[in-house]
């Protein structure tokens, strides 16, 4: 996890056990992975052409592609997968972003 962006309002978690904090982190990682998968799913080009939200979906998709490819993030893709005991390469492949499918890894 990167520490270069400070939390705007630090939350005191000292009353929680390590297991509770870890479970919360796993839930966050799962939610982010689900959102990325939804953003990457293929939709009808005709529907996108008439949908007023297609531009927003495009930006979401580009962001998800960059994240899955290893782009800079507060929770890196690999870390999110590992927190859920999932293999990052397998998840990438299932999301349609595996090697040989246009994946360009970001530094």
Secondary structure, DSSP 8 states (H G I E B T S, - for coil): ---SS--SS----TTS-HHHHHHHHHHHHHHHHHHHHHHHS---HHHHHH-TTHHHHHHHHHHHHHHHTT---SS-HHHHHHHTT--HHHHHHHTT-STTTT-----
